[in-house]
Amino acid sequence: MISNMDSRFFLLAVALVFAAWLALRVIRTLRFSLRNKVVLITGGSRGLGLVLARRICAAGGKVALLARDNDELTRAKTDLTGRGGRAFTIQCDLLDSEQIHLAVRQTIDRFGKIDILINNAGVIEVGPLEHMTREDFERAMRVHFWAPFELSMQVGSEMRTWGGGRIVNISSIGGKIAVPHLAPYCASKFALTGFSDALRAELARDKIYVTTVAPGMMRIGSHVNANFKGKHDAEFAWFATSNGMPLISINANRAARKILAACRRGQPSLTLTFAARGAIVGNALFPNFTGYAMKAVNRLLPGAANDEGKESRAGSETRRLVPAWLTRLVDRATVRNNENRVG
């Protein structure tokens, strides 16, 4: 039997270990300030990338934003400079490795270095597996895996000469648990998660700290730019509604704050939302139950459509089947975070 004295000593030891761990987290965060840091963000013209850029600029950092759409980049730069931020925009298609390498060189030529790389860009194709093609999977892999690979290898090599840095890979809960009707997205995010975790172990000796972020649902307004196959309107309805639910999704600003805090302290992994953490733990402890649950979820989702379902349509091109109040939060985020398609 354990005496009362032993119990008190044990609890005191646990408390001291926890306090030391908490103090270390605070110290590491304070030691790595964002002031005057150069941050390269892919997909930085809208959504989470833009929200991260706003917070970095507010903290005195400098951002280089990579995106395909020049008009979106122009609006993003206007947004950031209007808030007093220092922003450099580069039109870059992440499907083209030559453009990626040129963008990195342009950023270094402009700012002299890159302190933080945030691989944030993403594409989402939603719909039944029957309507997905090899091209859908290849595109997702090129954006979510090969682009971060190219950037991490090139920027990581430069960071070694500068004495260290930070790399943040925005993966997903879909990179930990396969979700029905998101097969290309999940397959590519699983690849990114594995690469990011391997990268973290090997780059730590060079003082390059890699953070793998696995967000659950986020209210960033990107539902209008996601692509849908199958029964387009019905697919958009469940996707937009689930993204806008306050109890299972997270506000974009709060998500960005947590991501940058994890980056500053070199935290290995970050999972956003209580629901996402619960799902990951549940899958680890009860994988068979999770498998059966996903089968049940799939039965509730829209079925395959006719040949028209093979066509990919943006969320902004679908017909709204749900009342506006169900998607109000994400619709507001669409306007706030430059997700609206103009023109």
C-alpha positions in Angstrom: 0.0 0.0 0.0 1.1 3.6 -0.7 1.2 5.8 2.4 -0.3 9.3 2.4 3.3 10.7 2.5 4.2 8.8 -0.6 1.1 9.9 -2.4 1.8 13.6 -1.5 5.4 13.2 -2.8 4.1 11.6 -6.0 1.6 14.4 -6.7 4.2 17.0 -5.9 6.6 15.4 -8.4 3.9 15.3 -11.1 3.1 18.9 -10.4 6.8 19.9 -10.7 7.2 18.0 -14.0 4.1 19.7 -15.4 5.2 23.1 -14.2 8.7 22.6 -15.8 7.1 21.5 -19.1 4.8 24.5 -19.1 7.7 26.9 -18.3 9.8 25.4 -21.1 6.9 25.9 -23.6 6.6 29.6 -22.5 10.4 30.2 -22.7 10.7 28.6 -26.2 7.8 30.7 -27.4 9.2 34.0 -26.0 12.7 33.2 -27.4 11.4 32.9 -31.0 9.7 36.2 -31.9 7.9 36.8 -35.2 9.3 40.4 -35.3 11.4 40.8 -38.5 11.0 37.1 -39.4 10.5 36.3 -43.1 7.6 33.9 -43.6 6.9 32.1 -46.9 3.2 31.0 -47.1 1.8 28.9 -49.9 -1.9 29.5 -50.6 -1.4 32.8 -48.8 -3.8 34.9 -50.9 -6.9 33.8 -49.1 -8.4 31.6 -46.3 -6.2 30.3 -43.6 -3.0 31.5 -45.4 -4.2 35.1 -45.4 -5.3 34.9 -41.8 -1.9 33.6 -40.8 -0.3 36.4 -42.8 -2.3 39.0 -41.0 -1.2 37.8 -37.6 2.4 37.6 -38.7 2.4 41.1 -40.1 0.7 42.4 -36.9 3.5 40.8 -34.9 6.1 42.7 -37.0 7.0 39.9 -39.4 7.4 40.0 -43.2 5.4 37.7 -45.5 5.9 36.3 -49.0 2.6 34.9 -50.4 2.5 32.3 -53.1 -0.8 31.7 -55.0 -1.9 31.1 -58.6 -4.5 33.9 -58.9 -2.9 37.3 -59.4 -6.1 39.2 -58.6 -6.4 37.3 -55.3 -2.7 38.2 -54.6 -3.4 41.8 -55.3 -6.3 41.9 -53.0 -4.4 40.1 -50.3 -1.5 42.5 -50.5 -3.8 45.5 -50.3 -5.4 44.0 -47.2 -2.0 43.4 -45.5 -0.4 46.7 -46.5 -3.6 48.6 -45.4 -3.0 47.1 -41.9 0.6 48.2 -42.0 2.1 44.9 -43.0 5.1 44.1 -45.2 4.0 41.7 -47.9 5.6 40.4 -51.1 3.4 38.4 -53.5 4.5 35.9 -56.1 2.2 34.3 -58.7 3.2 30.6 -58.6 1.5 27.4 -59.7 2.5 24.7 -57.2 1.9 22.1 -59.9 5.1 23.4 -61.6 8.4 22.6 -59.7 10.3 25.2 -61.7 7.9 27.9 -60.6 8.3 26.7 -57.0 12.1 27.0 -57.2 11.9 30.4 -58.8 9.5 31.6 -56.1 11.9 30.6 -53.3 14.8 32.4 -55.1 12.7 35.5 -55.5 11.8 35.5 -51.8 15.4 35.1 -50.8 16.5 37.8 -53.2 13.9 40.2 -51.8 14.3 39.5 -48.1 17.7 37.8 -47.8 16.4 34.7 -46.0 13.4 32.6 -45.1 12.9 32.0 -41.4 9.6 30.1 -41.6 8.0 28.1 -44.3 4.3 27.4 -44.0 3.0 24.8 -46.5 -0.6 25.7 -46.4 -2.0 25.5 -50.0 -4.6 22.9 -50.6 -7.3 21.6 -53.0 -10.4 19.7 -52.0 -12.4 17.5 -54.3 -15.6 16.2 -52.6 -17.7 13.4 -53.9 -18.2 9.6 -54.2 -15.2 7.5 -55.2 -17.0 6.4 -58.3 -16.6 9.8 -59.8 -13.0 10.4 -58.8 -10.3 9.9 -61.4 -6.6 9.2 -61.4 -6.1 12.9 -62.3 -7.9 14.0 -59.1 -5.6 11.9 -57.0 -2.5 13.1 -58.9 -3.4 16.7 -58.6 -4.1 16.3 -54.8 -0.7 14.6 -54.4 1.1 17.3 -56.4 -0.4 20.1 -54.3 -0.4 18.4 -50.8 2.7 16.3 -51.1 5.1 17.1 -53.9 4.9 20.9 -53.5 5.7 20.7 -49.8 8.4 18.2 -50.6 10.0 20.6 -53.1 9.7 23.6 -50.8 10.9 21.9 -47.7 13.9 20.4 -49.4 15.0 23.7 -51.0 14.2 26.0 -48.1 15.5 23.5 -45.5 18.8 23.4 -47.3 19.0 27.2 -47.1 17.9 27.2 -43.5 20.9 25.0 -42.6 23.2 27.8 -43.8 21.3 30.4 -41.7 21.5 28.3 -38.5 18.0 27.0 -38.3 14.3 27.8 -38.9 10.8 26.6 -38.8 8.7 24.5 -41.2 4.9 24.2 -40.7 3.0 21.7 -42.7 -0.8 22.2 -42.6 -2.1 18.7 -43.0 -5.6 17.7 -41.8 -7.7 15.3 -39.7 -8.1 13.7 -43.1 -4.4 12.9 -42.9 -5.0 10.8 -39.8 -8.4 9.3 -40.5 -9.9 8.6 -43.9 -13.2 10.4 -44.4 -15.8 9.2 -47.0 -16.2 11.3 -50.1 -12.7 12.9 -49.7 -10.5 10.1 -51.0 -8.0 12.1 -53.1 -7.7 14.7 -50.3 -7.2 12.1 -47.5 -4.7 10.0 -49.5 -2.5 13.1 -50.2 -2.8 14.4 -46.6 -1.8 11.0 -45.2 1.3 11.3 -47.4 2.0 14.9 -46.2 1.6 13.8 -42.5 4.1 10.9 -43.0 6.6 13.1 -44.8 6.3 15.9 -42.2 6.8 13.6 -39.3 9.9 12.1 -41.0 11.2 15.5 -41.9 10.9 16.6 -38.3 13.0 13.9 -36.9 15.8 14.4 -39.4 16.0 18.2 -39.5 16.0 18.7 -35.7 19.8 18.3 -35.5 20.1 21.3 -37.8 17.9 23.4 -35.5 15.1 23.3 -38.1 11.8 22.5 -36.2 9.0 21.0 -38.1 5.4 21.2 -36.9 2.7 19.0 -38.4 -0.8 20.6 -38.0 -3.9 18.4 -38.2 -6.9 20.7 -38.2 -10.4 19.5 -38.0 -13.2 21.6 -39.5 -12.3 25.3 -39.8 -14.5 28.2 -40.5 -12.3 29.9 -43.1 -14.9 30.3 -45.9 -13.1 27.9 -48.3 -16.3 25.9 -49.0 -17.1 28.1 -52.0 -13.7 27.2 -53.6 -13.9 23.5 -52.9 -14.7 21.3 -55.9 -17.6 18.9 -56.0 -18.5 15.8 -58.0 -21.6 13.5 -58.0 -24.7 15.2 -56.8 -23.1 18.6 -56.7 -25.7 20.5 -54.7 -26.2 17.7 -52.1 -22.4 17.3 -51.7 -22.0 21.0 -51.2 -24.8 21.1 -48.6 -23.3 18.5 -46.2 -19.7 19.9 -46.6 -20.7 23.6 -46.1 -23.0 22.8 -43.1 -20.4 20.7 -41.3 -17.7 23.3 -41.8 -19.9 25.9 -40.2 -21.0 24.0 -37.1 -19.5 25.9 -34.0 -19.2 22.8 -31.8 -17.1 20.8 -34.3 -15.3 23.6 -36.1 -12.8 26.4 -35.2 -12.7 30.0 -36.0 -9.9 30.9 -38.5 -8.3 33.5 -36.3 -8.2 31.2 -33.3 -6.7 28.4 -35.5 -4.1 30.8 -36.9 -3.1 31.9 -33.4 -2.6 28.3 -32.2 -0.7 27.4 -35.3 1.8 30.3 -34.9 2.2 29.6 -31.2 3.1 26.0 -32.0 5.5 27.2 -34.7 7.3 29.6 -32.4 7.9 27.0 -29.7 8.9 24.3 -32.3 6.0 22.1 -31.2 6.2 18.7 -33.1 2.5 18.3 -33.6 -0.8 20.3 -33.3 -4.3 19.0 -33.6 -7.0 21.6 -33.8 -10.5 21.1 -32.4 -11.7 18.9 -29.6 -13.7 16.8 -32.0 -10.6 16.1 -34.2 -8.5 15.1 -31.2 -11.3 12.8 -30.0 -11.6 11.2 -33.4 -7.8 10.6 -33.6 -7.7 9.0 -30.1 -10.8 7.0 -30.9 -9.3 5.7 -34.1 -6.0 4.8 -32.3 -7.8 2.9 -29.5 -10.7 1.5 -31.4 -9.8 1.3 -35.1 -12.4 -1.3 -35.9 -15.2 0.8 -34.3 -14.0 3.8 -36.3 -14.1 1.8 -39.5 -17.7 0.7 -38.9 -18.6 4.3 -38.0 -17.2 5.6 -41.3 -19.2 3.0 -43.1 -22.3 4.3 -41.4 -21.4 7.9 -42.2 -20.9 7.0 -45.9 -24.5 5.6 -46.0 -25.8 9.0 -44.9 -23.9 10.9 -47.6 -25.3 11.4 -51.2 -24.9 8.5 -53.5 -23.3 8.4 -57.0 -25.0 10.4 -59.8 -25.3 10.0 -63.5 -22.6 11.0 -66.0 -23.1 14.6 -65.1 -21.6 13.8 -61.7 -18.2 13.3 -63.3 -18.0 17.1 -63.9 -16.2 19.0 -61.2 -18.0 22.2 -60.0 -16.8 24.8 -57.5 -19.0 25.4 -54.4 -19.8 28.9 -55.7 -21.5 27.2 -58.7 -23.8 25.0 -56.8 -27.4 25.5 -55.8 -28.0 26.1 -52.0 -30.1 23.3 -50.5 -29.8 24.3 -46.9 -31.1 27.4 -45.2 -28.7 30.4 -45.0 -28.5 30.3 -41.2 -26.8 26.9 -41.3 -23.9 28.3 -43.3 -23.9 31.9 -42.0 -20.6 31.6 -40.1 -18.6 30.2 -43.0 -20.3 32.6 -45.5 -19.1 35.5 -43.4 -15.6 34.0 -43.4 -15.7 33.8 -47.2 -16.0 37.6 -47.4 -13.6 38.3 -44.6 -10.9 36.0 -45.9 -10.8 36.9 -49.6 -12.5 33.6 -50.6 -15.1 35.3 -52.8 -14.7 34.9 -56.5 -14.7 38.3 -58.0 -15.7 38.9 -61.6 
